[in-house]
Amino acid sequence: MKDVDEIVRRMSLDEKIALMTGGDAWHISGVPSAGLSPIMITDGPHGLRKQLEGADNLGQQESVPATCYPPACLMASSWDEDVPYMVGQALGEECIAEDVAVVLGPGVNTKRSPLCGRCFEYYSEDPYLSGKMGASFIRGVERTGIGTSLKHFAANSQERMRMSGNSVVDERALREIYLKEFEIAVKEGHPSTVMCSYNRVDGMFSSVNRWLLTDVLRDEWGFDGLVMSDWGAMSERVDAIKAGLDLEMPGPAEENAAKVRAAMEDGTLSMEDLDMCVKRIVSLLLKASDVVKRPYDKDAHHDVARRAASSSFVLLENNGILPLKKDANYALIGSLADRIRYQGAGSSRINPTRLDTIRDSFPTFDYAIGYDPETGSTTDELIDEAISTSRGKDASIVVIGLPDSYEAEGFDRRDMDLPQGQVRLVEALLDAGCHVAVLVLAGAPVVLPFSKRVDALLMCYLGGQALGSAVSDVLTGRVNPSGKLAETFPLRLEDTPSYGNFSTDDLDVLYRESIFVGYRYYDRKAMPVAYEFGYGRSYTTFAYSDLEIHADHVAFTLENTGSFDGSEIAQLYVGLPDSRIPRALRELRGFRKVFLRAGEKRRVSIPLTRDSFTYYDVVDKAFLVEEGEYEIGIGASSRDIRLKGSLHVDGTTMPHVRGDIDDFESLFDGPLPLVKNTGKMDMDTMLKDALKTPGGRAVLGPVADAIDRDFPSDSEHDRAFRQMCYELPIRGLWMAVPGGVKVGETVGRINEINGTM
């Protein structure tokens, strides 16, 4: 094994600086003098997006065929750590076959709002569940020798102004909600790399935040791998090196390399700072050199995608119409049954090795299109055809969901509504007396106004390339649905915790709900919801009994009391009713997925640890345990607690809090950390703001013209992409314009014209 210190000692300054930026869009430069070849990084995390050419990071260019596994939004609904591990291991094998050393994923960011355009890439509104699923995925990939990149670190909760926005989060919420999933994933998964987010956190870009990248990530959590930038996330390169950011992507970044050299010459940057980063990059190169290329079994990996999906679908409603009867007559309605939406749009878009549609899985069912697949709109003629096709049938399987233009990387949804044409179709079928089972294909919660009228409702999320066959497995009863929601489905957008403080025109995004995210918020408000966190039905039933609570674990008996074999997800919640500080009514602190044959019963144990009882103390700057009588609940969902007991836990009797949880400004030690407008253009100035000045219009007017030419229409897609491009900072304009812009030169010219040099 080559010695990292010796390799770095022999490297020239030029070699070191070159190594700290990408060799191109997708490669880390090697060290030829040490015999270390460049290595390739590709997008993930639910499949391998190895681009054939170009530097596009929004999924526009073609990529090599690879297995498209279910995205995180669906895998999380399995509540089964074996699922992301299984997918991660298969993905690692595909990386080996394609000479890829690091896959960019998983994304574990907390789902602050269902409107986030990238919700489909994230696991849950709960940091414990997100962290556990992310750690399992990491272990699966890393087991093969391939590296992962845990992202997007941190508090990256929306796509609007994602490269410029400032996430203003109070310290307790940051620690308990927005960093906790990363802490779990780092400590239990051990990723090779961590990717910093685009956004600011409390006024400072993640790429230059030493507290985030070094004090917390490395010193507190023990992370010893490489930290890389998201593509174009670099703010100030020299400051980023001091903060602990090792690798800038993409590259080569000639302007920033010159800044690093100048800082070395004037003593602003030390060789010790530089070598620390270089050593971590060299360590990754050495790890990659041990991997031997070999092929993978495409059919076996397709089966992994199928099993992952079928074990994750969430049955929301069922009056007995499912599973389908062998001797019954059914119709299949909806263009998404044929042109299925099985993954999200953006940098994670996979070119699948094959594709199982829902229509292919039910070839004998009479079919009607129902609505336009691109827009979701319908006509009287299409509805009449659907009703005619459904008449005389025992039931109709109606497939609906969000088109690509509704949710994608780069922009956020405007509402939680399904296309109105789809809603109109379902309600017309119901009004005509048809029995209806609805399948929903979407990457995030939607409003379901017909949910209590339909005979069955199956939330399929985005099911990957084996979606059709996985749906067939569940609808026919070959697989008993066992998924449960990893996020709350609210009744309406106005009920969501971040309503009014999400994806607005403001650069500063105020996390006014603090720690009360997802079910924590709805429980605090005693608010009715459409479907609660952890909810999901089955073709069978389960009974819970005989609770025992011990200091280090909880034990109970779980019995399958129905006539189908199936799996139940038992969930452990902990609360402190008499807490001296604001706390959630109950919080998820453990779960176990248990398969039982019909009539079988089993003793189940879920561990309790110190972390099961902690809160973050903003004065002591530590996770502490408050002394008290804790309520322990075992439930089938966050609001269906089947067994309850209590446990006295020793700890502090003087927990510290700052301010009033309902007075956001008081939660901060000083004024809110907002972004200040200096009046000068810099690399972080958004295009739309630069264009408001004479210099900006003169220098960047052609860039705006190119954007308008590329996205000219009033369609949902073009509108969203125009907005995304106009909200890019100057340093990120390469994403919108081939070849990009020379940042330093551009900013200097704008300020010179504006007279603000």
Phi, psi and omega in degrees: 000128180291149182269122183299312183300321181291320178299313182293323180298326183275349183284144175281165178299320179299318179296320181294314181296320179295326183289337186273006172226154182300145175292330174201206183293331190229010182234144166268128180299147177271190175235088184305323183295339179254006180074022180258118183279158173300153177236155183257141174244140177223161176294156172214213004256358182257023178167170184265115176252082177269108184287143179283328179198164173086167183248019182294136177239022179239019173077019182274326182277156180288152178228167181293150177299136179206161179290127175266104179276165177300135176297170185301326181303325179273315182303323180298329181290348175289334186047038185226109183296342177291334183290303177297330176296314180299316179293317180299318179295317179296319179296320177300320178296326178288325175299318179300316181294333184255014179058042177252132186263330183221133175254136186277092181167167010272163171262121185244013184301141179296136178279092181288324180219144176292351181277347181304126184296344182249019179305327183296340181270352184249160189274308196202165170277352182251125184293330179294312180295317178300314181297317180294316180292319178296318179298321180294317177300315180301313181299322180296315179292310186296335178300331182276355183096356179270145180272157175242163176230100181293128186216168350255116192269103014204173179054040176265095190244356179211162180264333179301126181051040188295334181270357183229337188299155181243109177280108182264102188235132176291156190300318182294316179296320179300315182287316187278331187248309192265346174252339187300318181295327176290321179300313179297315183295323179291311185288326184259337182261327181057064178291152177290326181221160172234138179255127177285154181276167177289321195285166168280152171237114183050048172093350184236132178300142180302326184294340181240018186266094182296322178302318182286310190277336182242304185300314182274301188298312185268308188287320181276314188268347177081018178293130182238016181265202185262139173254127178240160176277152163295164188291105182091012183275353185293127176267279178243115190298315182296316177298324180294320178299315179295330180283340180112016177267117189275315192237126175264129176233147353279185179214185356286141181256084189295320181297317180289327176298321178295322178296321180295315179298316180297321179293326176293321183289323182266004175084002178296328181238135181263160176296329177297317177301314183295312184297326180300317178292315183298321180298321180291325177291317178299320179301320178292320177299319179295319178299316182294330183291345180274352184273131182255127183298138176203154183283170176231163182269106184298321180293320179295322180288327174298322178293326175299315179298321180293315180292322178298319181290313185293336179272003186239341179304145184248117176277111183269324180219149174191118179262015181110356181289335175250146001288160181297147180270140184295327185261012182265169184242123187234156172247155177239121186236138174118127183296336178289350172289332182259315178255071191294146170259109190241356178205168179273175181255144179128209187292346180263006183292126185254144172268099192290152177287333174199172184213121176262111177273163178291322179296321177298330183280345179228064188293341182271352181281135173296141190235142172223142187291319173082317184196166178287129184290336183278322187247339184081002180283159181222175178225167177300322181295318180293322178293317179299320178296318180295318179295317179298318179294328184276335183297137179085354180269154175294328176191163174242133173268113184251120182256120180227175177160188183269128172294164179306324185292348182273331183212127181195162171301140175105338177210160181255156175292152179271336181206180180257012188278144165288160172306133186297333177297324179290318178298316179300320179298309182300314182292328176293319177296318178295317180296333179277001177087012181281145170279130190230128169246120186258134171249131182249125176251107182198156182268001184199170179302145175229160175281132184239081187294343183257008193301326183270358179261333184283161180280332177205152180216119182240119177273108183265351186050228176242115197265006182077184188291342179261020183309310185300312181290326177293320176299317178300318179303317184281316183294327181273351179090003175298330175233129177279123181301134184224003180290155175224150186296131175266009179205154179283141169260103179286164178288329182203160182300321183299343179277345188291147186302325185263011182303129182088349180231032182221131174052045178267187178280357183275137176292325178273120181256110186270119180274067188296336181284351177055234184283351187268079180251143176060225185298334177302320180288311183297324177291319180298322181273357185051045188265133175293146178230165177290309178213129186277163175304133178086002184276144174178140182260176184216169172279355177233183180232157183226145178239142180247140179201170169058057180287134171232130181244123178240170183297330185243359177194165174240135179234147180200167178256132178242131183230136172275108186260007180255197185252003178246142167294146180184173181248141175242143177255105178272132188241135180258122178241144181232135177217160178232091186303326184258028181298146178275355180234159177298127178217160175294153177303316175205153181227142178295128180228006177176160176201159178211128176262124188234125176268131180226137171291159177304126180086352182279147173230154184209146174278130184240141179233136176233128185288152168245137177231176176303320181297342179294343187237002189277158167228165178264122181268116187285344178272311179280351179055049182200157172280121182237163175253127175273131179294140178165180180264103185275140175270125180252125180234138173248124186221167173271349173196178181293339180244009178237072182274115186271329182227140180226147174200186181222160179212125176278130181235129178284154179170201181286144176256002181232066179292140182263143173226161175239121174074193181252127184302336179264003176238090191306314183301329183286349181282352183254147177273077185119190181293159178299137181281076183267162179280130180264138178267112183274346182088346178262148173282140171219183185296341181265359179291133179287149180305316184298328179282322178298322182292347179282352181250156178302317180295319179297318179295320182293318186273320188253003176306316178299328177294315178298321179298320180294321178297315180296327178289322183286329182231073192273342192269177176264014179293160179304318182297307184293321178300314182294319182288326174299314180299316180300316182292319180292339179264008174286142171288162182304321181294343182256008185291346176299336179290332183263332186235122177307129182089340176063209179223153173279108193301306184300314180296318181295312180298318179299317180295319180296313181294326178296314179295322180284349181073031182241024180294000000 
